[in-house]
């Protein structure tokens, strides 16, 4: 099996473990003279120091790319830029330059739009087949889908587009690298479709309240992740509504 070093990639993991971040947020550094950084991570001094030191050892930073602007991925951006002589920052939105859309390039990275977890979510792919997926695909477990219009449909489209690529490794925002990208993406799609099947079954049995649906369809979600499961339930209900398959009288979860 190849190693990250074969692709000149290094992971610096932030010390912010938790139910949503697993062992911590992964900041990815690739290449050298200059190197490129994907997701600066949280604003933890020791993490910023470790990322800056690795970047300096690789000859400085050509640019910093954000998969999305959630704090655990982007909070350290300002401090890291100061430490690294203010390289350009690229993302789908925000005060960045350049602003990226689907199919754009930034240094050695090209983008694939992967909305779902966040509307601005991008994955970054290299010519060598490394894919930096942020929170679109994790090293272990599944992700929550935001309750934005078209979120789940867009998420599935993004996964299927990644599946069409000849990927060698998935470098996720949390968890270990995935050296079987096709199998992982297939499992992610199957998981979402199975959850939809279970939801349709529950609706067919007459369940209508958000709590009933969560208890029945997301019965495997730990208590700490129930709010995230509620957001994902809303995204599934939105998809059924878009497709004309949502029965009347279903309670949509309200974000707390």
C-alpha positions in Angstrom: 0.0 0.0 0.0 1.4 3.5 -0.8 1.9 6.0 1.9 1.2 9.7 2.1 4.9 10.5 1.9 4.9 8.9 -1.6 2.5 11.7 -2.6 4.5 14.3 -0.6 1.5 14.9 1.7 1.6 15.4 5.4 -1.3 15.5 7.8 -1.1 17.8 10.9 -4.0 16.9 13.2 -5.4 19.5 15.6 -5.9 18.6 19.3 -9.7 19.2 19.1 -11.2 15.8 19.5 -15.0 15.5 19.9 -18.2 13.8 18.6 -18.1 15.9 15.4 -14.3 16.1 14.9 -13.4 12.5 15.8 -9.7 12.5 16.7 -9.4 16.2 15.6 -9.4 18.3 12.5 -6.9 17.3 9.8 -4.8 20.1 8.2 -3.2 18.8 5.0 0.0 20.1 3.6 1.2 19.0 0.1 4.2 19.7 -2.1 7.1 22.0 -1.5 8.9 25.0 -2.8 6.1 26.1 -2.2 3.7 23.9 -0.4 -0.1 24.2 -0.3 -2.3 23.9 2.7 -5.9 22.6 2.8 -8.0 23.6 5.9 -5.9 25.5 8.5 -8.0 24.1 11.3 -9.0 25.6 14.7 -7.2 28.5 16.2 -5.2 26.4 18.7 -1.7 27.9 19.2 0.1 24.5 19.2 -1.7 23.5 16.0 -0.9 26.7 14.2 2.8 26.4 15.3 3.0 22.8 13.9 1.4 23.7 10.6 3.6 26.8 10.2 6.8 24.8 11.0 5.9 22.1 8.5 5.2 24.7 5.8 8.5 26.5 6.5 10.4 23.2 6.2 8.8 22.8 2.8 9.9 26.1 1.5 7.0 28.4 2.3 3.3 28.5 1.4 2.0 29.0 -2.1 -1.7 29.2 -1.0 -4.3 28.0 1.5 -7.5 26.3 0.4 -10.7 26.0 2.4 -13.0 23.1 1.8 -15.7 25.1 3.7 -15.8 27.9 6.3 -16.8 26.0 9.5 -14.7 27.1 12.4 -13.0 23.8 13.1 -11.6 24.0 9.5 -11.0 27.7 9.0 -10.7 29.4 12.4 -6.8 29.4 12.3 -6.7 31.1 8.8 -5.9 34.6 9.9 -3.1 33.6 12.3 -1.6 31.1 9.9 -1.5 33.6 7.1 0.4 36.0 9.3 2.9 33.3 10.2 3.3 32.3 6.5 3.8 35.8 4.9 0.1 36.1 3.9 -0.3 33.7 1.0 -3.4 33.8 -1.1 -6.5 32.0 0.2 -9.1 30.3 -2.0 -12.6 29.1 -1.1 -16.1 29.1 -2.4 -17.1 32.2 -0.4 -15.9 34.8 2.0 -13.1 37.4 1.9 -10.8 35.3 -0.2 -8.9 35.6 -3.4 -9.6 33.7 -5.6 -13.2 32.7 -5.1 -13.5 29.2 -6.4 -16.4 27.5 -8.2 -16.8 23.9 -9.5 -13.9 22.9 -11.8 -11.6 25.8 -10.9 -7.9 25.3 -10.2 -5.7 26.7 -7.3 -2.1 25.7 -7.6 -2.0 21.9 -7.8 -5.6 21.6 -6.7 -8.8 21.4 -8.8 -12.2 21.7 -7.3 -15.3 19.5 -7.2 -18.4 21.0 -5.7 -19.6 18.9 -2.9 -22.4 20.7 -1.1 -24.5 19.0 1.5 -22.6 19.3 4.8 -22.3 23.0 4.0 -23.5 25.0 0.9 -20.0 26.3 0.2 -18.3 22.9 0.4 -15.6 22.0 -2.1 -13.4 18.9 -2.5 -9.9 19.4 -3.8 -8.2 16.9 -6.2 -4.6 16.6 -7.3 -3.3 15.1 -10.6 -1.7 12.3 -8.5 -5.2 11.2 -7.3 -5.3 12.6 -3.8 -8.7 14.0 -2.8 -9.1 16.4 0.1 -12.7 15.9 1.1 -13.2 18.1 4.2 -16.5 17.0 5.7 -17.9 15.5 2.6 -16.3 12.2 3.3 -14.7 11.3 6.7 -12.1 8.7 7.5 -14.7 6.9 9.8 -18.4 7.2 10.3 -20.8 9.4 8.3 -21.4 13.2 8.0 -24.4 15.3 8.8 -26.2 17.0 5.9 -27.3 20.6 6.4 -31.0 21.5 5.9 -30.4 23.8 3.0 -32.5 23.7 -0.2 -31.3 20.9 -2.4 -28.6 19.9 0.1 -29.0 16.1 0.0 -29.5 16.0 -3.8 -26.4 18.1 -4.3 -24.4 16.0 -1.9 -25.2 12.8 -3.7 -24.3 14.4 -7.0 -21.0 15.5 -5.6 -20.2 12.0 -4.3 -21.1 10.4 -7.6 -18.8 12.9 -9.4 -15.9 12.0 -7.0 -16.6 8.3 -7.7 -16.0 8.9 -11.4 -12.5 10.1 -10.8 -9.4 7.9 -10.6 -8.6 8.6 -6.9 -5.8 7.0 -5.1 -6.5 8.3 -1.6 -9.1 10.3 0.3 -7.6 12.8 2.7 -10.6 13.6 4.9 -11.2 16.5 7.3 -11.4 14.1 10.2 -10.2 10.5 10.6 -7.5 8.5 8.9 -6.7 8.5 5.1 -8.8 6.2 3.0 -6.9 4.1 0.5 -10.0 2.5 -1.0 -11.7 5.6 -2.3 -14.2 3.9 -4.7 -15.4 1.5 -2.0 -15.7 4.3 0.6 -17.7 6.6 -1.7 -20.0 3.6 -2.7 -20.6 3.0 1.0 -21.4 6.6 1.6 -24.0 6.7 -1.2 -25.5 3.3 -0.1 -25.7 4.6 3.5 -27.7 7.7 2.3 -30.0 5.6 0.1 -30.6 3.1 2.9 -31.5 5.9 5.3 -33.9 7.2 2.7 -35.4 3.7 2.3 -35.9 3.4 6.1 -37.4 6.9 6.2 -39.9 6.0 3.5 -40.8 2.9 5.4 -41.4 4.8 8.6 -43.5 7.4 6.8 -45.5 4.5 5.2 -46.2 3.2 8.7 -47.7 6.5 9.6 -44.9 8.2 11.6 -45.1 11.9 11.2 -43.4 13.8 14.1 -39.7 14.6 14.0 -39.0 12.7 17.2 -40.8 9.6 16.0 -38.8 9.6 12.8 -35.5 10.2 14.6 -36.2 7.4 17.0 -37.1 5.0 14.3 -34.7 5.9 11.4 -31.8 7.4 13.3 -32.0 4.9 16.2 -28.2 4.4 15.9 -27.3 8.0 16.5 -25.7 8.7 19.9 -27.5 11.3 22.1 -24.7 13.8 21.4 -25.3 13.6 17.7 -29.1 13.8 17.8 -29.1 17.5 16.8 -27.0 16.7 13.8 -29.3 13.8 13.0 -32.3 16.2 13.1 -30.6 18.4 10.5 -30.0 15.4 8.3 -33.6 14.3 8.7 -34.7 17.7 7.5 -32.4 17.3 4.5 -33.9 13.9 3.7 -37.5 15.3 4.0 -36.5 18.2 1.7 -35.3 15.8 -0.9 -38.5 13.8 -0.8 -40.5 17.0 -1.1 -38.5 18.1 -4.1 -39.3 14.7 -5.7 -43.0 14.8 -4.8 -42.7 11.8 -2.5 -43.3 13.5 0.9 -46.7 12.6 2.5 -48.8 15.4 4.0 -48.5 16.3 7.7 -44.9 15.5 8.3 -43.2 17.6 10.9 -39.9 19.1 9.7 -37.3 19.4 12.5 -36.4 23.0 13.4 -32.7 23.8 14.0 -32.0 24.6 17.7 
